[in-house]
Amino acid sequence: MFKQLTKRYLTILFFGCFACVVFKSEVVGISNLPAKPVYQQNNSPYQPASTKLHDLIHTKLEVKFDWDTQQLHGIATIQVKPHFYPQKQLLLDARDLIIHSVVLLTNEEKKEAAYTYNNQQINIDLDRLYTKEDAILVEINYTTQSNQQGAKDSFKLGSNQGLCFIHARGTGPNKLQQIWTQGEPNTNSYWFPTIDSPNQRCTQETYITVQDNFKTLSNGTLVYTTLNDDQTRTDYWRMDLPHAPYLFMLAVGEFAEIQDDWNEIPVTYYVEPAYEKQALTIFKHTTEMLDFFSDKLDYPYPWPKYSQVIVRDYMVGAMENTTAVVLTENIQGDDRALLDNIDREEIIAHELFHHWFGNLVTCESWGQLTLNEAFATLGSHLWYGHKHGSYERDRLILKSIEHYLKEAQLRQVSVIRDHYISPIEMFDSHSYHKGALILHMLKTYLGEEAFLQSLSQYLKKYAFSSTDIHQLRKVFEEVSGQDLNWFFNQWFLAPGHPILQTEHTYANDKLVLKVWQKQSAPSPIYRLPVAVDVWVKGVKERHHITIDKPYQEFSWSVSQRPELVYIDRNSLLVAELKHPQTTTQAYRYLYSHYEDFFAKYEVINYFNTAKIDRFDYEDFFKEVLEDDSYWMFKIMAIEAFEGYHQQGKYHTIIENILTDLTIQDAHSWVREAAINTLSSLPNPDSYLDVYEKSLADSSYRVASAALYAYGMYSNEEQGSIKDTILLSFEEYEDIHMITSLAKYYTHIKKTDKYEWLKKKTTDFYTHLGYESLLTYLVDYVCVIGNLAQQEETFVLLEHILKEEKMVRIRSAAYHALQRMPKTKAVKKLLADIKED
């Protein structure tokens, strides 16, 4: 499952449980975090792997839907065997279902079975004592609870999320009728009875009956389709390889289906009809990824097909359902939107890599989730390095570092943990990002060949089974011949991370490096193999050291004072490292002598954030901008001049470079940053011709930046021309265009734009990434001061908070509500939410 954490310029378009905008000023650095986190507490209940009373063998589902009541009517035929001990009862997870009958199937006879049901689990009395040699077959006729009941559990995640009807009545603009399911971590039992644990797996058949205008998708392959007398159609999907129940899925909708193939395995893409022409662009690297991962892991893709479907209003970013991945709507778009959505490959690669790590080999309990998610995150990194080069890979690694360190300011827990209240707690930056960074460090320590051979051996040894972290460790030990308890204990099984303070001195032809480990208990004193580069007379000598004490000194004989002492970051991805260079000249030396991403990032970030006069270092930023630099480094250099009022030696040159970048740079994010910076300079109206030209840019991001700048700084004399131009952009549905206009209209207090902004908000706030429109609407009505409009906006927010099922939308509505004038009604609603 892919989570969303949105960061400006570092996270391009991320997907998942929360849409959390983190602006540039909030980005966490690699070092010097002022964190006082809450450490892991064991007062949460112990959550072991589920006890296996029975093993699932096979599940057959026969389902049809009632769109009016938003219910599924199903018959589940479930085959199990006692795991070891004889059993006379069968316990199944079945959440909020209406049970009509339970039948025991024996020798082709049907016997009504007695059962008890507490709305969470159904306990079925069997007709005799069954041993582990006996198969048990039960048939359960059931109906899901109505999906119309609204937000049952306020801001609690994981409640009644198994089955979702989208726009069930099919009315209104931008509305598509769809049904989709979400099973992870344990919500598939809201739409069919099962043993809803990750250490179970079974084969599967799914019969889906729908109106003939709908397409269906489920796990496995489509065996046949039957037209029924009542104008419906039944599609029969079959999965002959066993997988975990949380990976079962179905989707229904009027999708465009695009066929592809890979090694005679069907590959299909399901998108909204409006984006059929873009489907092969959206998913264009899928088959190449199948090649790459199969070769890299020395384990060919093991499943009978690979499908990806894009759905509306998905509450997470994506889900790796076996052979049938579900993705959020934000991954699709028209040709212009796809230019800006440059990281859609990250989510596609993440879910595909899950088909080895998570689907083929599955974590045995949710406390071991990193065995699924850390590897899937690593898979995206490996793909980016292969396809786009080391800088793009390292940008994703940097993003993981920042996500983890930001979360670590609030809490620090072990990556593998068995104390938690709900499994959803495990879906955090520790499981995803810290876990992936640990794997990168293990690859650096062992070497790529040993690392990849270990992954391949792990997959071959545990295919179609569930594992824990110790089984993974033992495979790495078998391949490498090394004891790795120390590595796994300190990184996977202990909370926290190293906080290193270092300094180096030179005297009498000796260089001394002093290192302190400053982290506090319960974090351990770490064993850290690292590399230290010492540059003397333009020659680098690399020294390998092991930091394993609270304080250590390392010394080397050198012929003169080094130009640079640099600790390689690739062995310390999960760490706070304070090792500043002593002079700005040393930073310049570092930039010019290293091609490593982290070295260059450190230098540019230093000049971008240090308390220095940028007037003295305009030549450095000019160098970054004029070189054939990496696009992210260009943006960092461009942003250094936001609001810059100094008239230095290179000021005009910098202006000219920025102006050229708005037109000539190949990367839309660079062009956007150049426009934003130009509009922040002392005379923003001097660049009107740049803004006007950029209004026609092929990128929505660039055009929207130009639109806001043009609106703010074009001359009032232009009047009707300006209004006509702005009005021509009001029909756009791109979020960047809408927000640029909304900010501009709010800034100038344009009183006649409420109906336009209200319609945009109500039409699109459910779309992932568009939740911010609720805040823009609130800001607008507050600035305009129209009480009737404020009341209408409050009613909208109240409706969302009481009825909306998706947490990310309720969360956005709550934050928007906090910006409203504190009337009695607003105060009461805020108090009710806080109490809940």
N, C-alpha and C positions, 0 to 999 in steps of 0.2 A: 504494500500500500504506500502510496506516495503522499507525503505531507507537504503543505504549503507554508513557506516562510518567505515573505517578500522583502527584498532589500534593493534599494536603488543602486543600479549599475553593477551590483554583484549577483543578485538573483534576478534573472531576466523575467521569467514567468514560472513561478513555482506553484505547486498544487497541493492541496490537502485539507486537513481538518480545520485550520484557521487561516483566514486571510488577514495577516497582521502586517501593516505597513510600517517599515522601520526606515526613517529618513537618514540621510547621510550623516547628520550630526550624532545619530544614535548608534552608528556602526561601531562594533566592539573591536578594539585593536588586538593584536596578537600578544601584547604584553601590558603589564601594569594595570590590571583590573582592580578596582577598589572593592572587590567582592567580599561580603560577609555572608556566605551562603548558609542555608539550612542543610545540615548533613543528614544522611540516610538514618531513619529511625526504624526500629524493628517492632514498633507498637502496632503496625498494620498487621492484618492476619496473614498467617503463613499460607502460601498458595503453591502447593506441590503440583507435579504433573498429575493429571486425573487418573484415579485408580481405574484399571481396566477390569470391570466385571464381565463385559462382553466385548467382542471385536466385531465391528461392522464388516460385512462382507459385500453387500450389494444394496443399492437403493433405487427403487423405481418410483417415479413421480408422474402422476397424471393430473394436470392442472388446467383450469379455465378461470376466467375473470369476470367480475361484475363491476363495470366502470362506474355505475351510478353509486354503489355503496362502497366502492374501492376495496373490494374483498377478493381473495383467491379461494376457489373451491378446489380441494385436492384430495387425491387418494394416494397415500404413501404405502408402498409395499417394501418392507425392510427385512433384510436377511442378516442375522447375526449368529455368532457362536460364543458360548462361554469362553472366556480367555484362558482360565485354568481350572478354577473351582466350579463344581456343579452349581447350577442356578435353577431356581423355581420361579423367579420373577425377572422381568425385564424393565429397566428404568431408562426412559428416553427423555431428552430435553424437548419441550414443546411449549413455547412461550405465547401466552395470550391467544391460544387457539380455541375454537369451538369444536369440541370432539363430538362427532355424530355416532361413530361406532368403532370398535376395535375387534378384529377378527384374527384368530389364530389359524393359519393354513397348515394342515397336516394331511399328507397322503391325498392331496387334491380335494380335501374336505375343508369346509369353513366352519369354525366353531367360534361363537361369540365368547369373547374373553372378558372376565371381570377386571376392572381397573379402578384406580384412584387417580385423581388429577387435582393439583393445587395451583393451576394456571402457570406453572413454571416447568413442571416435570410430570410425566405420566408413568405410573407404576403398574405394569401389566402382570396379572397372575397367569402363569403358564400352566398347562394341563398336567405336567409331570416334572420331574427333576431332569434337567438336561446337562449332559457332560460336554467337555470340550470337543468331543467327536461329533456332536449333534448340531445340525443346522436348525435354527429357529426362524420361522417366517411369519410376520404379522402384517396385517393390512389395516390401515387407519384412515377412516373417512373424516375429513375435517374441513373447517372454514377458518380463514384468518379473521381477526377482528377488523372492524372498519378502520380504514386509514383516514377517516374524516375528522377524527377526534381532536386534532390540533396538537399543540405543544404540551405533551403530557408532563414532562419533567423539567420544564424551564431550561436552565443552562446546563443540565447534566447530559454528558455525552454517552452514547451507547444505548439509548432507550428506544425500543420499537423502531429500529432502523433497518430491519431486514428486507422489507418489501415497500417500494415506493411507487405510487401512481402519480404521474406528472400531468397536470392540466387534464384531469380525467374527463371533464365535460367538453373539452376541445373548443372552448370559446375564448375570444379575445385576441388581440394582436400579439405576434411573437410567441404564440402558444402552440406547442406540439404535444400530442398525446403520446405518452410513453409509460412503460412499466420497466423498472429495473430493480435489482436486488443488491444488497451489500451484506456480506457474511462475516467479515472480520471485525472484531475478534470472535464473537460468539452470538451473532444476530441472525444467522440463517434459520435457527430454530424458531424464529418468529413466523416463518412461512412454510416450514415442513418439520415433522418430528425427526430427530436424529440423536446421536450421541455427539454433542457439539463441543468436541475437544480436538486440539491440534494433533494429539497423538493417536487419533483414529484415522482410518482411510478405507475407502471402498470404491468399487466400480459403480456405474450410474447409468440409468436410463431416464429420459425426460420426455414426456408427451405434453406438448403445449398446444392448447386449442384457442384460436383467436379468430377475429373477423379476417376475411381474406385479404383486406387491404394492408394488413400489418405484416412485417417481417419479424421473425423470432431468431434468437441466438441463445445457445446454451453450450455446456461443456461437451467436448468430443465432436463427433461428426454427425451431419444431418443424413440419416439413413433413408427416410422417405417422407413424403407429404401426402395427406389424404384430404380430399374435399368432402365435407359433410353435407347432409341434406338440409341443414338449417343455415346454409350459406357461410358456415365457419370452415376453418381449415385446421387440421391437426398435424403438427410437425413432430417427428420422432428423432430425438438426439440421443446418441449413445456414446458413452465413455468407457472403454474396455480396460483402461489402466487405472489403478487405485489412486485416489487423492483424498485430501482431508475435507471434511464436510464444510468448513468455512470457505472453501474454494468453489463450492457449487454456485451456479448463477443462472439467471435467465434475464433476457431483455426483450422487450416488445416495442415496436414503433414503426413509423413509416420512414424507414431508412433507405438511403441509396447504398447499394452493395457493390463494392469494387473488388474484382477478383485479381489475385496475384498468385504466385506459387514459388516454392523453394524446394529443390530436391524432391519433386513429386509430392510434396506436402502442401495442401491448400493453405493459402494465406489470403485473408479477406479483411476488408476495411468497411465499416459501417459508419456513415456520416449522414447529417441532414441533407436532404435533396439539394438545398441551396448551395452546398459546398461539395457537390459531387466532382466538379472539375478540379477542385483543389486536393482531393483525397490522396492522389499519388504524390503530391508535393508534401502534404502533412506527414505521410508515412513512408517517404521515399527511401529511407535507409533501413527499413525493417529487414528486408532479405539480406542486406549486407551485414547487419547486426547478427542475424542467425548464423551466417558464415563465420563471422569473427568470434563470437562466443563459443560456437561448437569447436572451432580450431583451438582457441585459447585454452579451453578447459579439457581438450582431448576427450570430449564427450558430446556426441552429436545431439542436437535437439531431440528430446525423447518422446514428444507427444504427437498425436495424429493430425493436428491442424494448428494454425495460429490465427486468431481473429482479434480485431480491436474494434470496439464500438464506442462512439462518442454520444453521451446522453446529456440531457438538460438537468440542471439543479442538483448535480451530484454533490454530496456533502463532504467528500474527500477528493483528493486530486485524481487518484486512479486506484484500481484494484486488480491484482494479478490473477484473477480467477483462471483456473487452468484451461488453457487453449482459448479463452474468451475474455480478454482484458477490457475493463470498463474505464473510460477516461472522461474527464470533465469537458464541458463544451468549450472552454477557453483554449483548448488545443486546436480548434478549428477556426477558420476565418477566411476572409477573401484574400486576394493576392497581396493587397497592401498590408493587411494585418499580419500576414505570414512573414513579411520582411522584418518585422519587429520582434516576433515571437521566436527568437533565435535559440531558445533553450528547450523547445518542445522535444528535441531528441533526448534530453535528460530523462524525462518522464517515460518516454517510450523504451529507452534502454533499461531503465530501472525495473519496469514491469516485465520486460522480456527476461532479464537476468534472474528474476524470481522463479522462472520456470525450471531453473536448476536449483537455486537456493531459496527454499520456501515451499515449492510445489513438488519437486522430485525428492529432495531431502528437506524435512520440515522440523521446525523446533518442537520439542516434545511438550513444552508448556509455554505460556505467554511470558514467564520470567526469563526465558531463553530467546526472546524475540530477536535479539541482535543477530542470531544465526540466520534469520531471514533478511532483516532490513539493513544491517551493516553490509552484507554481501551485495544486496541489490544496489545500495548507494555506491559501493565500490565498483560495481559493474558499469554504472554510468561514467565514473571517472576513467575506467579502462577504455571505454568506447571513445570518449572525447580525446584521450591521448592518442588513440589509434587513428581516428578520423580527422581530428582538428589540430593535433600537435600538443606539445607538453604545456604550453601556456594556458590553453583552454582547459586541459586536465587540472592544472594547478589552480586555476580560478575556481573550479568546483571544490577542490580541496580547501582552498582559503575560505570559501563559503561555508563548508562544513566546520572549519575551525571556529568561525565567527558565530555560527548557530550554537555550537556546543558551549563556547565560552560565555555567550550571552545567557544561556540557560543556567550555566554554572554559577552565575552571580546570585541566582535565586535559590538553587538547590543543587546538591551534589550527591549522587547516589551511585552505587555500583552498576555497571552496565548489565551484568547478570544479577538478577535479584528475585527472591521468592517471597518477599513481603510487600503486598500492595492490597488495596481495597478492590479495585476494579482492573481488569486487563487493559482497559483503555489508557491507564496511567503509563503503561510500558511504551506507548507510541510517542516517544519524546526524542529530543536531540541526543540524549545519551545512547539510546538504542540504535538510532540511525547514524548520526554524524560522529559521535565519539567512537562508536563501534567501527565505522569505516576508517577513521583515522588510525585506530589501533591496527587494523589490518594493513594499512599502508606502511606503518612502522615495522610490522612483522615482515613485510615483503622487503623493506630496506635492510633489515637485520639478517634475514636468511638468504637474500638474493632472489631475483625473480624466478629463476629456474626451479629452485627448491619450493618456492611459494606456489607456483602454478602446478607443479607435480603433486603437491600436497592437496590442492583443491581437487584435482582430477581423481586422486585416490580416495578422497573423502566422498565424492559423488558416487564412485563405483562401489565403494564398500557399503554405503548406507542408502543406495537408491531405493525409492518407494518405502522409506521408513522415517522415523523421527529420531532426533538426536539431542544431546546436550553439549555444553561447551567442553566437557572433558573428553568426549569422543573426538571432537575437532582437534583438541590439543594433542591427543595421542597419535593422530594421523600425522600432524606436523612433526612430532618427535620421531615417528617411524621413518619418515622420509629424510629428515635432516640429521638424524642420529644424535640430536641434542636434547637434554632435559629443558623443557620450556615451562615448568611450573612457575618459576620466578616471573616470567613474562606474563602469563595468563593471570597469575594471582594479583599482580600489582595493577594490571590494566583492566581486566575484565571483572575481577571479583572484589576490588576495593574502590571506595568512592574517592573523588577528587582528582587532582593532577599535580604535577610538579610545578612549583613556583621557584624559579632559579634567578638568583642575583649574581652577576659576575662582574669582575673588573680585571684588567690586566695592567701590569707595570713593566717597565724596562729599566734595567740598570746593570752596569758592568757586564755587558754582552750576554745578559740573561733575561729572557722573557718569562714572567710569572703570571699564570692565569689563576685567579681565586674564584671559587664557586661555592655558593651557599644554597642549600635547599631550604626554602622558607615556608613551605606548606606546613600546616598544623594537623594534628590528629583529628579524625581517624585516617587521614591520608597517610600512606606509608612513606618511608624514605625509599626513594626509587633507585633502581639500578638502570642507568642510562648510558648505553654505548653511543657516543657522539663523535663527530669529526670536527676538528678545529683546523682552519686554514691560516697559515702565517705567511704573509707576503714580505719578502726582503729583497730589495734591489730588483723589483719587478718579477720575482720568481716565487711561485706558490709552493709551499711544502705542507702537506696534509698530515695531521697527527690524529690518531685514533685513541680516545681516552674513554674510561668508564667512570661516570659519576655515580657513587653509591654510598656517600656519607653526608651527614649534615653540612660539613665544611671540608673542602679539599683544596690543595694547591697543586698545580701542574707547572713544570718549568722546562724550558728548552734553551739551549745555547744558540744565540744568533749573532751575526757579525755586526749588526747595527740596529737601530730602532726600526721596528717593522713599519711599513707603510699602512698595513692593515692586519687586524686579527679578527677573524670571522668564524662564528660558530654556525655550522651548517644546520638549517632549519628542518631538513627532511627527516631527521631522526627524532625531532622534538615537535611533532605536529600537535600533540596534546600537551601543551605546556604554556606557562607564562614565562617568557625569557626576557630578562632585563640585562641587555648587554649593549648599551648605546656606544656608538663610535665616539671617540673623544673630540673629533673636529669635523667641521663640515667638509674639509678636504678629504677626510677618510671616507665619508659618504660618497663623495664624487668618485673616489677611487673604486669603491665597491660597485658603483653603477657602471663604470667603464670597463671593469675587469671581470664581471660575471654576466653570463647569459641566463642564469637561473632566475625563474619567475620570482621566488620569494626574496631574493637579494634585490632585484630591481624594485619590487613592490615596497620593500622596507625603505629604500632610499627616497622614492617619490613620496611615500607617505610621510617621511620625516620632513621633507621640504614643504609639504602641504600642510602640516599640522604644527610643526615646531614654532616656538616663539622667536622667529627670525624675521627680518625685514625682507620680504620677497623682492623688493626693489634691487637687492644685492644679488639675487639669484634668478633674475629674469632670463639670463643666458642659459641656465640649466633647463628651465621649462621650455625655452625656445628649442633647445636641443631635442628634448623629448617629443615636441610637437612636429619638428621638421624631419626627424628620423622616420624611417619606415617602422614606427613603433607599434606595439600591440595596442588594440583599440581601447582596452580598459586603462592602460597607462596614459594614453592620450586624454581620456576623459578626466583622470585625476589631475593631469597638468592643466587642462582647461578650467576645471573647477577652482584651481588655485587662484584664478584671477576674478572669480565672482565678486562683484562689488568693489573691485580694486581701483583705487583712485590715484595711485602714484603715477607720475609722468616720468618714468625712468628711461634709460638709454634705449631699451628695447620696446617701449610701450607701443609705438606706432607699428613696429614690426609684428608684435604680438597681435595687435588689432587686425593687421592684414592677414596674418596666418589664420586667425579665427574666422575671418570673413571668407577666406578661401575654403576652410574646412566645411563651412555650411553648405557649400555647393559640391566640392570635389571629393570629400572623404567617402569611401565606399561603405562605411558602417553608419547606419542610421542613428545609432545611439551617440556617436561622435558628433554628427551634424546637429542633433538635438541639443547636446551639451554646449556646443559652440553658440547656438542661438540664445540659449538661456544665459550664458555668460555675457555675450554682447549686450543683451537687454538689461544687464545689471550694472553696466559701466556708466560713468558720469553723464554721458550724452546718448542715451539709448535711442533717441529719435534720429540719430545720425545714420542708423542702419536700416531705415525703412525699406530701402530697395532690397536689402537682404531678406527682410521678413516677407515682403511681397513675393519675391521669387520663390521662397521656401513654402509659401502657401500651396504651391503646386507640386511639392515634393511627393515622391512615390510612397513615402513612409507616413503613416498616421502620426507617429510620435513627433516627427520633424514638423509636419504641417500644423499639428496642434500647438507646439511651442511657438511657431511663427504666428499662429492665429492670436494667441494671447498677447505676444509682444506687439503685433500690429494693432490690436484693439487698444492696448494701453498707450501706445506712443505715437500713433498716427495723428496728424493735425486735425483739430476740430473743424477746420474749414472744409475738409473733405466730406463731412457730414453724410449726406445721402449715399455717396459712393461707399463710404466705410460701412454704413448700416446695411447696404445691399450685399457687400462682401460677407459681413458677419452672418447675415440672414441665410446666405447660401450654404452655410455650414451647419445650420440647425437640424437638417434632416439626417445628418450622419448618425450612425449607431455605435461608432467606436467610442470607447470610454475616454480616451485621451481628448478627442474632439469635444465631447460633451462637457468634460470637466474644465477644459480651457474656457469655453463659453460661460459655464456656470460661475467660475471664479471671476471672470471679467464683468459679467452682469452684476454680480454681488458687489464687486469693488466700486463700480460706478453708480450703484444703487438704481439700476434700471428697473422701474416699477412694473413694466408690462411683460415680464418674462416668467412670471410664476406658473402660468398654465403650461408653458413649454417645458419648464424644468420639472414640474409635477408629473407630466406625462412621461417624460424620459425616465424619471425615477420609478414610477409605478410599472412601467413596461419592462424595466431591466434590472431592478435591484436584486432579483433572485439569481442573476447570472454571477458566476464566480468572478470576482474582480470588480464587479459593479456595485457592491454593497456600499461603497463610499458615497454614492449618490444620495443616500439618506442624510449624510452629514452635510453635503453641499446644499440640499434642499432646506435643512434647518438653518444653516448659516444665511441663506438668502432671505428666508421669511423673517429672521431676526433682524437683519440689516434693514429690510424694507419697513418692518414695523407694522404690517397689516395684521390686526388681531384675528380676523376671520381666516386668513391664510395660515397663521400660526395654529389655530384650532384645528383646521383640516390636517395639517401636518402632524399634530399631536395624535389625532384619531388614527392616522395611518400607522404611526409608530406603536400605538397601543394595540392595534389589530395584529401587527407583526409579533409583538411580544407575547400576546395571548394565544395566537393561532399558528404561527409559523413553526415548523418542525425542525428546520435546520439551524444548528447552533451558530454557525458563522453569520447567518442573517439576523438572528435574534441578538447576537453580540453587537453587530453593527448598529442595529436599532437602539440598543441600550446606550451605546456611546453617543449616538446622535441625540437621544433624549436628554443626556446630561448637559448638552449645549443649549437646550431650550430655556426660555425664561422660567424661573421657578414659581409657576403658578401653583395653586393648591392641588390641581389635578396632576401636574407633573411631579410634585413632591410626593404625593400619595403613591403614584405608580412606581417611582424610584424606591420608595420605602417597601412596597410590596415585593419588588424584585429582590431587594437586599435581604428581606426576611426569608424569601423562598430559597 
